[in-house]
Amino acid sequence: MASARLASGSGATVRQLRLLVADSILRSTAAVSFQPLPDHELQKLSDDELIEYIRNSRNAGELAAGRRALMVLVCGYERDVKRRLSLRVPKNVVDDVAHDALVKAIAAAFDGTSVGEFRSWLHTIVDRTSVDFYRRAERRPKESILPSEHAGEDDVWGAEPSIDSEAGAVELRIIVEEVLETFNEKHRQVIEVHAFGGLTAGEVCDRIEGMTVDNVAQIASRFRAKLRARLDPGGAP
């Protein structure tokens, strides 16, 4: 009986080793075949191609390349995000809340495999951002009316400065990169693989020497807090 259990256990161990070897081979193959693309080439890819590129970059360990592709993918849905928010928040704050939602999406981790999964993921972030807007509004004094806003007429506005989608995408990238630069190299690596790469805290600890699950959680929390502070300097901590 004992020998049977031993044989069974050995079989399970062999199967696990085979799976690990197969996974290692796949990752090695992906690392060799994956080629990071510049932004202007990413802009030419379809949504499906961008999602495949993000998945391949993650398998190849090229997390920074995957994050830039996610930025391009997210920013391509700016109009969709604004349309969704226009049903949830006042017209005069749609652009600001959309900006917040887009950056939050870039800072999150998308590990899906289809456009449908991506849209569902993005819509969840947009809806949560609209809820956050109302929570913050409850803690703030009433804002002054802008010179170009017609008092008492919510749908009548004058000309306000604005930026186009491409400029907005560049701004989002700059914000994320600047926040990352405030962390040391090891902590940036944690953020790359955890916040952007989608690895669990335990998986991060296996990959980065000297890290604990608590360390990973604290680093990720500080990163998100700093990012929120950049997006909403006047908001509550």
C-alpha positions in Angstrom: 0.0 0.0 0.0 2.8 2.4 1.0 4.7 1.6 -2.2 1.6 2.2 -4.3 1.1 5.6 -2.6 4.8 6.4 -3.3 4.5 5.4 -6.9 1.4 7.5 -7.2 3.1 10.5 -5.6 6.1 10.0 -7.9 3.8 10.1 -10.9 2.2 13.3 -9.8 5.7 14.8 -9.2 6.8 13.8 -12.7 3.7 15.3 -14.2 4.3 18.6 -12.3 7.9 18.7 -13.5 6.8 18.1 -17.1 4.3 21.0 -16.8 7.0 23.2 -15.4 9.4 22.3 -18.1 6.8 22.9 -20.8 5.9 26.2 -19.3 9.6 27.2 -19.2 10.0 26.2 -22.8 7.0 28.2 -23.9 8.2 31.3 -22.0 11.7 30.9 -23.5 10.3 30.6 -26.9 8.1 33.7 -26.3 11.1 35.6 -25.0 13.1 34.8 -28.2 10.3 35.5 -30.7 8.8 38.6 -29.0 9.9 41.9 -30.5 8.9 45.2 -28.7 7.3 47.7 -31.1 7.6 51.5 -31.0 4.5 53.5 -30.2 3.8 54.5 -33.8 3.7 50.8 -34.8 1.4 49.9 -31.8 -1.0 52.6 -33.0 -1.5 50.6 -36.2 -2.5 47.3 -34.5 -6.1 46.3 -34.1 -7.6 45.7 -30.6 -7.2 41.9 -31.0 -3.6 42.4 -32.1 -2.9 44.7 -29.1 -4.3 42.2 -26.7 -2.3 39.4 -28.2 0.8 41.6 -28.1 0.2 42.3 -24.4 -0.2 38.6 -23.6 3.0 37.8 -25.6 5.0 40.6 -23.8 3.9 39.2 -20.5 5.0 35.7 -21.4 8.3 37.0 -22.6 8.9 39.0 -19.5 8.8 42.3 -21.4 6.4 44.0 -19.0 7.2 47.6 -19.9 6.4 46.8 -23.6 3.1 45.3 -22.6 2.2 48.3 -20.4 2.8 50.7 -23.3 0.6 48.6 -25.5 -2.1 48.7 -22.8 -1.8 52.5 -22.8 -2.5 52.5 -26.5 -5.4 50.1 -26.2 -7.0 52.0 -23.3 -6.6 55.4 -24.9 -8.3 54.1 -28.0 -11.5 53.8 -26.0 -11.5 57.4 -24.8 -14.7 58.2 -26.7 -16.4 55.1 -25.3 -15.3 56.0 -21.8 -16.7 59.5 -22.1 -20.0 58.3 -23.5 -20.4 55.9 -20.6 -19.5 58.6 -18.1 -21.9 61.1 -19.7 -24.7 58.9 -18.4 -23.3 58.9 -14.9 -21.7 62.2 -14.0 -22.4 65.9 -14.8 -21.4 67.1 -18.2 -18.9 69.6 -16.9 -16.7 66.9 -15.3 -16.9 64.1 -17.9 -13.5 65.0 -19.3 -11.8 65.0 -15.9 -13.4 61.8 -14.7 -12.6 60.1 -18.0 -9.0 61.1 -17.6 -8.9 59.6 -14.1 -10.6 56.4 -15.4 -8.1 56.0 -18.3 -5.0 56.4 -16.0 -6.5 54.0 -13.5 -7.0 51.5 -16.3 -3.3 51.9 -17.4 -2.2 51.4 -13.8 -4.3 48.2 -13.4 -3.5 44.8 -14.8 -5.4 43.3 -17.8 -4.8 39.6 -18.3 -7.8 38.7 -20.5 -7.6 37.3 -24.0 -10.4 38.9 -26.0 -11.8 42.4 -26.8 -15.0 41.5 -25.0 -13.1 40.8 -21.8 -11.2 44.0 -22.2 -14.3 46.1 -22.6 -16.0 44.5 -19.6 -12.8 45.1 -17.6 -12.6 48.7 -18.7 -16.2 49.4 -18.0 -15.8 48.1 -14.5 -13.0 50.6 -13.9 -15.1 53.4 -15.5 -18.1 52.7 -13.3 -15.9 52.6 -10.1 -14.3 55.9 -11.1 -17.7 57.5 -11.4 -18.6 56.2 -7.9 -15.3 57.6 -6.6 -16.2 61.0 -8.1 -19.4 61.2 -6.1 -17.7 60.1 -2.9 -15.1 62.8 -3.3 -17.8 65.4 -4.2 -19.5 64.8 -0.8 -16.3 65.9 0.9 -15.5 69.0 -1.2 -16.9 72.6 -1.0 -19.0 73.6 -4.0 -16.8 74.7 -6.9 -17.0 78.2 -8.4 -18.6 78.6 -11.8 -16.0 79.0 -14.6 -16.1 82.3 -16.6 -17.3 80.5 -19.7 -20.1 78.6 -17.9 -23.6 80.0 -18.0 -25.0 80.1 -14.5 -28.1 77.9 -14.2 -27.6 76.4 -17.7 -25.8 73.1 -17.4 -25.8 72.5 -21.1 -24.5 75.9 -22.2 -20.7 76.4 -22.3 -18.2 78.7 -23.8 -14.8 77.7 -25.1 -12.5 76.0 -22.7 -8.9 74.8 -23.3 -8.8 71.1 -24.3 -6.3 68.5 -25.6 -6.8 65.9 -28.3 -6.7 62.2 -27.7 -3.0 61.8 -28.8 -1.9 64.6 -26.5 -4.0 63.0 -23.7 -2.3 59.6 -24.3 1.1 61.2 -24.0 0.1 62.9 -20.8 -1.1 59.6 -19.3 2.2 58.0 -20.1 4.2 60.8 -18.6 2.2 60.6 -15.4 2.7 56.9 -15.0 6.4 57.1 -15.8 7.0 60.0 -13.4 5.3 58.2 -10.6 7.4 55.1 -11.3 10.6 57.1 -11.2 9.9 58.0 -7.5 10.6 54.3 -6.6 13.9 52.5 -6.5 14.8 49.9 -9.1 13.7 46.9 -7.1 10.4 48.5 -6.1 9.8 49.5 -9.8 10.3 45.9 -10.7 7.7 44.9 -8.1 5.2 47.4 -9.6 5.9 46.2 -13.1 5.2 42.6 -12.5 2.5 43.0 -9.9 0.4 46.1 -10.8 1.1 45.9 -14.5 2.1 42.3 -15.1 -0.7 40.7 -13.2 1.4 38.4 -11.0 0.1 37.7 -7.5 2.1 38.9 -4.5 3.3 35.3 -3.9 4.5 35.0 -7.5 6.4 38.3 -7.2 8.1 36.9 -4.0 9.2 33.8 -6.0 10.7 36.0 -8.7 12.2 38.9 -6.7 14.6 37.9 -4.0 14.1 39.4 -0.5 10.4 40.3 -1.1 7.5 39.2 1.2 3.8 39.3 0.5 3.4 42.2 2.9 6.3 44.1 1.1 4.6 43.7 -2.3 1.2 44.9 -0.9 2.8 48.0 0.7 4.8 48.9 -2.5 1.7 48.5 -4.7 -0.4 50.5 -2.2 2.2 53.4 -2.2 2.3 53.4 -6.0 -1.5 53.6 -6.3 -1.6 56.3 -3.6 1.0 58.4 -5.4 -0.8 57.9 -8.7 -4.1 59.0 -7.2 -2.4 62.1 -5.7 -1.1 63.1 -9.2 -4.5 62.6 -10.7 -6.4 64.4 -8.0 -4.1 66.7 -6.0 -6.9 68.3 -4.1 -8.7 65.1 -3.2 -8.8 63.4 0.2 -6.0 60.9 0.9 
